Amino acid sequence: MENFKLPFEIGQYYEVWEFDLEVMDVERITNYDSYMYLGEVKKFLNYHSDKTELIFYWDRLEAVILTFFHIEMKTIEEIKNILKYKYHYLINELHANYVVCEYHAVKLQVFLILKKPNTLLIIYGNSTSLEEIKSNVLEEISD
């Protein structure tokens, strides 16, 4: 677990991925730019995401949304345990259609959202922007 790394480093500049990005119609937060990452699929732990969204503010990466479809509960539990080991675990919210787990590091915040029955979203990034992004995503998946 010492080698645990997030697939995209928060704070890096747009130019690092500019040729692998496609502008999204959705603006998760006013004045932030959302892009679908189309480049080589990066692993989160040992799992490839089915969909990856990168959110930039003034050309700096502020947040990442990784979506995994048809993921097994065993895999979800493994990811939750690794995140608990690596970050400070704060809260577990149970809702009718989803569960939210929240983790923190110094300036990094991680949300793990399990949309029933078997879709997992992992949102991580700069904690100043992440609450609004999480709210936006939860509104989207609640429909």
KETILUM-574192 format. One record per atom (N, C-alpha, C, O, CB): residue number from 1; atom name; x, y, z. Coordinates in steps of 0.02 Angstrom, whole numbers, m for minus. Glycine has a CB too. Layout:
NUM/CA/X/Y/Z
...
! end
This chain:
1/N/40/m60/0
1/CA/0/0/0
1/C/43/63/0
1/O/16/118/m11
1/CB/m46/0/59
2/N/108/57/12
2/CA/151/116/10
2/C/150/146/m60
2/O/160/206/m67
2/CB/223/98/31
3/N/138/106/m111
3/CA/139/129/m180
3/C/73/158/m202
3/O/65/176/m261
3/CB/158/73/m225
4/N/25/164/m157
4/CA/m40/191/m174
4/C/m33/262/m200
4/O/m6/306/m166
4/CB/m87/188/m113
5/N/m57/273/m261
5/CA/m57/340/m290
5/C/m123/351/m325
5/O/m152/306/m355
5/CB/3/349/m340
6/N/m147/413/m320
6/CA/m207/431/m357
6/C/m187/437/m431
6/O/m131/458/m446
6/CB/m238/498/m330
7/N/m232/419/m477
7/CA/m214/418/m548
7/C/m200/487/m579
7/O/m163/491/m628
7/CB/m269/386/m587
8/N/m227/540/m550
8/CA/m215/608/m575
8/C/m195/651/m516
8/O/m231/653/m466
8/CB/m278/636/m612
9/N/m140/687/m522
9/CA/m116/728/m468
9/C/m150/796/m468
9/O/m147/833/m517
9/CB/m40/736/m473
10/N/m183/811/m413
10/CA/m218/875/m405
10/C/m166/931/m407
10/O/m112/926/m377
10/CB/m260/877/m339
11/N/m182/985/m442
11/CA/m137/1042/m447
11/C/m97/1044/m512
11/O/m67/1095/m528
11/CB/m90/1042/m389
12/N/m95/988/m548
12/CA/m59/989/m612
12/C/m96/1031/m663
12/O/m155/1046/m654
12/CB/m49/917/m639
13/N/m61/1050/m715
13/CA/m88/1096/m764
13/C/m121/1059/m823
13/O/m103/1003/m840
13/CB/m35/1141/m790
14/N/m169/1093/m852
14/CA/m208/1069/m909
14/C/m164/1041/m964
14/O/m181/991/m995
14/CB/m251/1126/m936
15/N/m108/1073/m977
15/CA/m64/1053/m1032
15/C/m40/981/m1027
15/O/m24/950/m1078
15/CB/m4/1099/m1035
16/N/m38/954/m967
16/CA/m16/885/m958
16/C/m62/836/m995
16/O/m39/786/m1022
16/CB/m15/867/m882
17/N/m127/851/m998
17/CA/m176/806/m1028
17/C/m214/836/m1087
17/O/m260/803/m1112
17/CB/m225/784/m976
18/N/m198/896/m1109
18/CA/m240/932/m1157
18/C/m259/893/m1219
18/O/m314/904/m1245
18/CB/m206/995/m1178
19/N/m218/849/m1244
19/CA/m234/811/m1305
19/C/m276/749/m1291
19/O/m298/715/m1337
19/CB/m170/790/m1340
20/N/m288/736/m1227
20/CA/m329/678/m1207
20/C/m395/700/m1176
20/O/m429/659/m1144
20/CB/m290/635/m1158
21/N/m414/762/m1184
21/CA/m474/789/m1153
21/C/m526/810/m1204
21/O/m510/836/m1257
21/CB/m456/847/m1108
22/N/m589/800/m1186
22/CA/m645/823/m1226
22/C/m691/865/m1181
22/O/m711/843/m1127
22/CB/m685/762/m1259
23/N/m706/925/m1203
23/CA/m748/970/m1163
23/C/m816/938/m1152
23/O/m845/910/m1198
23/CB/m755/1039/m1198
24/N/m841/944/m1090
24/CA/m908/918/m1073
24/C/m958/976/m1075
24/O/m940/1033/m1064
24/CB/m908/884/m1003
25/N/m1020/959/m1090
25/CA/m1073/1009/m1090
25/C/m1091/1031/m1019
25/O/m1117/1086/m1010
25/CB/m1135/982/m1125
26/N/m1076/990/m971
26/CA/m1093/1003/m901
26/C/m1040/1049/m870
26/O/m980/1040/m880
26/CB/m1098/937/m861
27/N/m1063/1098/m832
27/CA/m1018/1140/m792
27/C/m1035/1126/m719
27/O/m1084/1152/m693
27/CB/m1025/1217/m810
28/N/m995/1085/m687
28/CA/m1011/1062/m619
28/C/m1012/1121/m569
28/O/m1053/1124/m524
28/CB/m961/1010/m595
29/N/m965/1168/m579
29/CA/m961/1227/m537
29/C/m949/1286/m584
29/O/m913/1281/m633
29/CB/m903/1221/m483
30/N/m981/1342/m568
30/CA/m972/1402/m608
30/C/m897/1420/m610
30/O/m863/1420/m559
30/CB/m1014/1461/m579
31/N/m874/1437/m669
31/CA/m804/1457/m683
31/C/m754/1400/m681
31/O/m693/1412/m685
31/CB/m784/1509/m633
32/N/m777/1338/m675
32/CA/m733/1280/m678
32/C/m748/1245/m745
32/O/m804/1247/m769
32/CB/m745/1231/m617
33/N/m697/1214/m773
33/CA/m705/1179/m837
33/C/m703/1104/m826
33/O/m657/1078/m795
33/CB/m651/1200/m888
34/N/m753/1069/m853
34/CA/m757/996/m847
34/C/m739/963/m913
34/O/m763/984/m966
34/CB/m828/974/m824
35/N/m697/912/m910
35/CA/m675/876/m969
35/C/m681/801/m958
35/O/m671/776/m902
35/CB/m603/894/m986
36/N/m698/766/m1011
36/CA/m696/693/m1010
36/C/m625/674/m1030
36/O/m599/698/m1080
36/CB/m751/661/m1059
37/N/m594/631/m990
37/CA/m526/607/m1006
37/C/m532/548/m1053
37/O/m564/498/m1037
37/CB/m488/588/m941
38/N/m501/554/m1112
38/CA/m505/502/m1163
38/C/m438/467/m1174
38/O/m433/424/m1218
38/CB/m528/532/m1228
39/N/m388/484/m1135
39/CA/m322/455/m1144
39/C/m317/384/m1117
39/O/m367/352/m1102
39/CB/m270/498/m1110
40/N/m257/361/m1111
40/CA/m244/294/m1084
40/C/m275/288/m1015
40/O/m262/329/m971
40/CB/m168/279/m1082
41/N/m316/236/m1006
41/CA/m351/228/m943
41/C/m301/215/m887
41/O/m260/169/m891
41/CB/m403/170/m948
42/N/m306/255/m836
42/CA/m262/248/m778
42/C/m298/208/m725
42/O/m359/210/m719
42/CB/m240/318/m751
43/N/m259/171/m686
43/CA/m289/130/m634
43/C/m297/168/m569
43/O/m255/209/m551
43/CB/m246/68/m622
44/N/m351/154/m535
44/CA/m360/175/m466
44/C/m353/111/m426
44/O/m395/67/m430
44/CB/m431/211/m453
45/N/m300/107/m388
45/CA/m279/45/m357
45/C/m268/m4/m414
45/O/m224/10/m456
45/CB/m334/18/m305
46/N/m302/m59/m419
46/CA/m292/m105/m476
46/C/m351/m106/m523
46/O/m359/m153/m561
46/CB/m278/m175/m450
47/N/m392/m53/m522
47/CA/m454/m53/m560
47/C/m455/4/m610
47/O/m434/60/m595
47/CB/m514/m49/m513
48/N/m478/m12/m670
48/CA/m486/39/m722
48/C/m555/70/m717
48/O/m605/34/m712
48/CB/m475/8/m793
49/N/m558/136/m719
49/CA/m624/169/m717
49/C/m656/163/m786
49/O/m622/161/m837
49/CB/m617/243/m696
50/N/m722/162/m787
50/CA/m760/160/m850
50/C/m768/230/m879
50/O/m778/239/m939
50/CB/m828/128/m839
51/N/m764/280/m835
51/CA/m773/350/m856
51/C/m731/393/m809
51/O/m731/382/m749
51/CB/m849/371/m855
52/N/m696/443/m838
52/CA/m654/487/m798
52/C/m667/559/m818
52/O/m663/577/m876
52/CB/m579/469/m806
53/N/m683/600/m768
53/CA/m695/671/m779
53/C/m642/710/m740
53/O/m630/698/m681
53/CB/m767/692/m757
54/N/m611/759/m774
54/CA/m563/803/m742
54/C/m592/873/m740
54/O/m620/897/m789
54/CB/m494/802/m780
55/N/m586/905/m682
55/CA/m615/972/m673
55/C/m559/1021/m657
55/O/m521/1012/m609
55/CB/m669/971/m616
56/N/m555/1074/m698
56/CA/m501/1122/m693
56/C/m527/1191/m673
56/O/m584/1209/m689
56/CB/m462/1127/m759
57/N/m485/1228/m638
57/CA/m498/1298/m624
57/C/m435/1336/m644
57/O/m381/1323/m617
57/CB/m517/1310/m548
58/N/m442/1382/m690
58/CA/m384/1420/m716
58/C/m327/1373/m736
58/O/m270/1385/m717
58/CB/m360/1470/m664
59/N/m343/1322/m773
59/CA/m294/1274/m801
59/C/m260/1231/m749
59/O/m211/1197/m765
59/CB/m242/1311/m839
60/N/m284/1231/m687
60/CA/m256/1186/m636
60/C/m309/1134/m618
60/O/m367/1150/m608
60/CB/m234/1227/m572
61/N/m287/1071/m614
61/CA/m332/1018/m596
61/C/m353/1025/m523
61/O/m312/1026/m478
61/CB/m299/949/m608
62/N/m419/1029/m513
62/CA/m447/1038/m446
62/C/m483/975/m421
62/O/m485/963/m361
62/CB/m495/1096/m445
63/N/m512/936/m467
63/CA/m550/877/m446
63/C/m552/825/m501
63/O/m544/840/m560
63/CB/m621/898/m426
64/N/m564/763/m480
64/CA/m569/706/m525
64/C/m630/665/m504
64/O/m642/654/m444
64/CB/m503/662/m525
65/N/m667/642/m554
65/CA/m724/597/m540
65/C/m711/533/m580
65/O/m710/534/m642
65/CB/m793/630/m560
66/N/m701/478/m544
66/CA/m692/413/m575
66/C/m757/374/m567
66/O/m784/370/m512
66/CB/m631/374/m544
67/N/m782/345/m621
67/CA/m844/306/m617
67/C/m830/234/m638
67/O/m798/222/m690
67/CB/m899/338/m662
68/N/m854/188/m598
68/CA/m846/117/m610
68/C/m916/86/m614
68/O/m955/90/m566
68/CB/m803/82/m554
69/N/m933/57/m671
69/CA/m998/25/m679
69/C/m990/m50/m666
69/O/m937/m78/m679
69/CB/m1026/37/m750
70/N/m1042/m82/m642
70/CA/m1044/m155/m631
70/C/m985/m179/m589
70/O/m951/m227/m606
70/CB/m1044/m191/m698
71/N/m974/m145/m534
71/CA/m919/m163/m490
71/C/m944/m209/m435
71/O/m999/m199/m409
71/CB/m885/m99/m460
72/N/m905/m258/m417
72/CA/m925/m307/m366
72/C/m919/m278/m296
72/O/m876/m236/m283
72/CB/m883/m371/m372
73/N/m963/m300/m251
73/CA/m962/m275/m183
73/C/m895/m291/m148
73/O/m871/m251/m108
73/CB/m1020/m306/m143
74/N/m866/m347/m164
74/CA/m801/m366/m136
74/C/m748/m314/m154
74/O/m706/m295/m113
74/CB/m780/m436/m162
75/N/m750/m291/m216
75/CA/m703/m240/m240
75/C/m715/m174/m205
75/O/m667/m139/m186
75/CB/m709/m231/m316
76/N/m777/m156/m196
76/CA/m795/m93/m162
76/C/m768/m95/m90
76/O/m739/m46/m67
76/CB/m871/m82/m162
77/N/m777/m150/m56
77/CA/m753/m157/13
77/C/m677/m152/16
77/O/m649/m121/62
77/CB/m776/m223/43
78/N/m643/m181/m33
78/CA/m570/m177/m36
78/C/m548/m104/m45
78/O/m502/m81/m10
78/CB/m542/m220/m95
79/N/m580/m68/m89
79/CA/m564/3/m101
79/C/m577/44/m37
79/O/m536/86/m19
79/CB/m605/31/m160
80/N/m633/32/m4
80/CA/m649/68/58
80/C/m597/55/111
80/O/m577/101/147
80/CB/m718/46/83
81/N/m575/m6/118
81/CA/m524/m22/168
81/C/m457/11/154
81/O/m424/35/200
81/CB/m514/m98/172
82/N/m438/14/91
82/CA/m375/47/73
82/C/m380/122/85
82/O/m333/152/111
82/CB/m357/33/m1
83/N/m436/152/68
83/CA/m445/223/81
83/C/m444/238/156
83/O/m417/289/176
83/CB/m511/248/50
84/N/m474/195/196
84/CA/m473/203/269
84/C/m402/200/296
84/O/m384/237/342
84/CB/m516/149/304
85/N/m362/157/266
85/CA/m293/149/287
85/C/m252/211/270
85/O/m210/233/309
85/CB/m261/87/255
86/N/m264/239/211
86/CA/m224/294/184
86/C/m247/363/208
86/O/m206/408/218
86/CB/m225/292/109
87/N/m312/372/218
87/CA/m340/438/235
87/C/m380/433/300
87/O/m398/379/323
87/CB/m384/464/178
88/N/m395/491/327
88/CA/m435/496/387
88/C/m509/487/368
88/O/m536/527/330
88/CB/m424/564/424
89/N/m540/434/393
89/CA/m610/419/377
89/C/m655/462/421
89/O/m646/464/482
89/CB/m625/344/387
90/N/m702/497/390
90/CA/m745/543/427
90/C/m816/519/437
90/O/m841/517/493
90/CB/m746/608/394
91/N/m849/502/382
91/CA/m921/492/388
91/C/m946/442/336
91/O/m916/431/284
91/CB/m957/559/379
92/N/m1002/411/353
92/CA/m1035/365/308
92/C/m1109/384/308
92/O/m1144/375/359
92/CB/m1024/289/329
93/N/m1134/410/252
93/CA/m1204/431/247
93/C/m1243/380/207
93/O/m1223/362/152
93/CB/m1210/501/215
94/N/m1299/356/235
94/CA/m1342/309/200
94/C/m1403/345/173
94/O/m1437/380/210
94/CB/m1362/251/246
95/N/m1416/336/109
95/CA/m1475/366/76
95/C/m1512/310/40
95/O/m1488/254/35
95/CB/m1454/423/27
96/N/m1571/325/15
96/CA/m1612/275/m19
96/C/m1578/244/m79
96/O/m1579/183/m87
96/CB/m1679/305/m40
97/N/m1547/285/m122
97/CA/m1517/259/m184
97/C/m1441/257/m184
97/O/m1411/232/m232
97/CB/m1540/301/m241
98/N/m1410/282/m131
98/CA/m1337/284/m131
98/C/m1309/289/m60
98/O/m1345/304/m12
98/CB/m1312/343/m172
99/N/m1244/276/m54
99/CA/m1207/281/8
99/C/m1147/325/m6
99/O/m1115/319/m58
99/CB/m1186/210/36
100/N/m1131/371/41
100/CA/m1074/415/33
100/C/m1025/403/90
100/O/m1045/406/149
100/CB/m1096/490/30
101/N/m963/391/74
101/CA/m909/386/123
101/C/m862/444/110
101/O/m847/460/53
101/CB/m872/317/120
102/N/m838/476/163
102/CA/m795/534/156
102/C/m728/522/191
102/O/m726/496/247
102/CB/m830/597/184
103/N/m674/541/157
103/CA/m606/533/183
103/C/m570/599/174
103/O/m585/638/128
103/CB/m569/474/147
104/N/m521/612/218
104/CA/m482/675/214
104/C/m408/661/223
104/O/m387/616/260
104/CB/m507/725/267
105/N/m369/701/188
105/CA/m298/709/201
105/C/m289/784/210
105/O/m338/821/215
105/CB/m253/679/142
106/N/m229/808/213
106/CA/m216/879/228
106/C/m258/926/185
106/O/m303/959/211
106/CB/m143/894/219
107/N/m246/929/120
107/CA/m284/973/76
107/C/m326/933/26
107/O/m356/962/m19
107/CB/m238/1020/39
108/N/m327/869/35
108/CA/m363/826/m12
108/C/m424/795/23
108/O/m421/775/81
108/CB/m316/771/m38
109/N/m477/793/m14
109/CA/m539/763/10
109/C/m558/708/m40
109/O/m550/718/m100
109/CB/m596/816/19
110/N/m583/652/m15
110/CA/m604/597/m58
110/C/m675/576/m39
110/O/m689/565/20
110/CB/m555/536/m53
111/N/m719/571/m89
111/CA/m786/545/m78
111/C/m793/481/m117
111/O/m775/478/m176
111/CB/m841/597/m98
112/N/m818/431/m85
112/CA/m834/368/m118
112/C/m910/363/m116
112/O/m941/362/m63
112/CB/m800/306/m82
113/N/m941/361/m175
113/CA/m1014/358/m179
113/C/m1034/293/m213
113/O/m1016/281/m271
113/CB/m1042/420/m219
114/N/m1071/253/m177
114/CA/m1096/190/m204
114/C/m1169/201/m223
114/O/m1212/208/m180
114/CB/m1089/132/m153
115/N/m1181/202/m288
115/CA/m1250/208/m313
115/C/m1276/137/m322
115/O/m1248/98/m360
115/CB/m1254/249/m380
116/N/m1329/122/m288
116/CA/m1356/55/m290
116/C/m1383/39/m359
116/O/m1413/83/m390
116/CB/m1411/46/m237
117/N/m1374/m20/m386
117/CA/m1347/m78/m352
117/C/m1271/m86/m358
117/O/m1241/m111/m311
117/CB/m1380/m139/m380
118/N/m1239/m65/m413
118/CA/m1167/m81/m418
118/C/m1128/m31/m460
118/O/m1087/m51/m502
118/CB/m1159/m149/m448
119/N/m1139/34/m449
119/CA/m1099/86/m481
119/C/m1062/123/m426
119/O/m1092/142/m375
119/CB/m1143/134/m524
120/N/m998/134/m436
120/CA/m956/168/m387
120/C/m928/231/m418
120/O/m901/229/m474
120/CB/m900/122/m361
121/N/m933/287/m383
121/CA/m902/350/m403
121/C/m851/368/m350
121/O/m866/366/m290
121/CB/m954/407/m414
122/N/m792/386/m371
122/CA/m741/410/m326
122/C/m725/481/m348
122/O/m703/493/m404
122/CB/m676/364/m325
123/N/m736/528/m303
123/CA/m724/599/m316
123/C/m668/621/m270
123/O/m674/611/m209
123/CB/m789/643/m307
124/N/m615/649/m297
124/CA/m563/675/m253
124/C/m536/740/m281
124/O/m540/754/m340
124/CB/m507/623/m246
125/N/m508/779/m235
125/CA/m479/842/m257
125/C/m470/891/m201
125/O/m472/875/m142
125/CB/m521/872/m309
126/N/m460/954/m222
126/CA/m450/1009/m177
126/C/m513/1018/m135
126/O/m567/1025/m163
126/CB/m433/1074/m216
127/N/m506/1017/m70
127/CA/m565/1017/m27
127/C/m606/1081/m32
127/O/m664/1081/m12
127/CB/m543/1008/44
128/N/m579/1136/m59
128/CA/m618/1197/m64
128/C/m672/1192/m117
128/O/m724/1225/m111
128/CB/m572/1255/m80
129/N/m663/1151/m168
129/CA/m712/1145/m221
129/C/m753/1081/m219
129/O/m803/1075/m254
129/CB/m677/1150/m288
130/N/m732/1033/m179
130/CA/m760/966/m184
130/C/m832/960/m157
130/O/m870/920/m183
130/CB/m717/919/m147
131/N/m849/997/m106
131/CA/m917/992/m79
131/C/m969/1009/m132
131/O/m1020/975/m139
131/CB/m925/1039/m19
132/N/m956/1062/m170
132/CA/m1004/1082/m222
132/C/m1006/1031/m279
132/O/m1060/1017/m306
132/CB/m985/1151/m250
133/N/m949/1003/m296
133/CA/m947/951/m348
133/C/m985/890/m325
133/O/m1025/861/m363
133/CB/m874/932/m366
134/N/m975/870/m262
134/CA/m1011/812/m235
134/C/m1086/825/m236
134/O/m1124/781/m257
134/CB/m988/798/m162
135/N/m1108/882/m216
135/CA/m1179/899/m216
135/C/m1208/894/m286
135/O/m1263/869/m296
135/CB/m1190/968/m188
136/N/m1170/919/m334
136/CA/m1191/917/m404
136/C/m1198/845/m429
136/O/m1247/828/m462
136/CB/m1141/955/m448
137/N/m1150/803/m412
137/CA/m1151/733/m433
137/C/m1209/697/m399
137/O/m1244/658/m432
137/CB/m1085/698/m415
138/N/m1220/709/m335
138/CA/m1275/676/m299
138/C/m1343/697/m328
138/O/m1389/656/m333
138/CB/m1272/693/m224
139/N/m1349/758/m346
139/CA/m1411/782/m378
139/C/m1421/745/m445
139/O/m1477/725/m462
139/CB/m1409/859/m390
140/N/m1367/737/m481
140/CA/m1370/702/m547
140/C/m1391/628/m539
140/O/m1432/603/m577
140/CB/m1302/707/m582
141/N/m1362/594/m490
141/CA/m1376/522/m483
141/C/m1442/508/m447
141/O/m1468/453/m450
141/CB/m1320/487/m446
142/N/m1469/558/m413
142/CA/m1532/549/m377
142/C/m1592/550/m423
142/O/m1646/527/m404
142/CB/m1539/602/m324
143/N/m1583/577/m483
143/CA/m1640/582/m530
143/C/m1661/515/m556
143/O/m1708/510/m596
143/CB/m1622/626/m589
! end
